[in-house]
């Protein structure tokens, strides 16, 4: 995972997981709305997984 991706996870978690699919975006957005830290953690977890083809 690149430093730019980690920075995106910290600043705007839902935008950092755009390439991971709708489920990841929705879950990260809801968690970010409920609290910034859960959203960042979810974005980091989703970003560390490889993209499914």
N, C-alpha and C positions, 0 to 999 in steps of 0.2 A: 504494500500500500504506500502510495507516494505521500510526501509531505503536504502537497496541495489538497489531496483527498482528505487527510486528517484535519487540515485547517477548515475545509468545507464542512466536515462533520461537526466541528466545534462552533462554527458561525451559523450555518443554516442546515441543520440535520436533514430535513426532507429533501432538499435540493441535492444533497450529496449522494442520495440513493436513487436518483432518477433512472439509472440504467439497470436497476434491480427488479423492476416490475411494480405494478400497481399496489400489490399487497404490502410491499416494503415501504412504499411511499406513504400509504394510508396509515400503517402502524406507526411509522416514525413521526408523522404529522400529529397523530393523536397523542402520542407520548410526549412530544415537544409541547403541545398545548397544555398537557397536564403538569408538566414540569420540564425545565430545560435539560437537566441531567439525564433523566430516563430517555429522552429523545436523542441525546448525544451518544449514550451507550448503545441504543438500538442502531443508530447510524453507523457506529464503529463496527458493530457485529456484522451487519449486512454488508458493509464495505470490505470486510476482510474475507468474505466468501467469494469464490469465483463466479463469473456470470454464466448462467445456464444457457446453452444454445437452443 
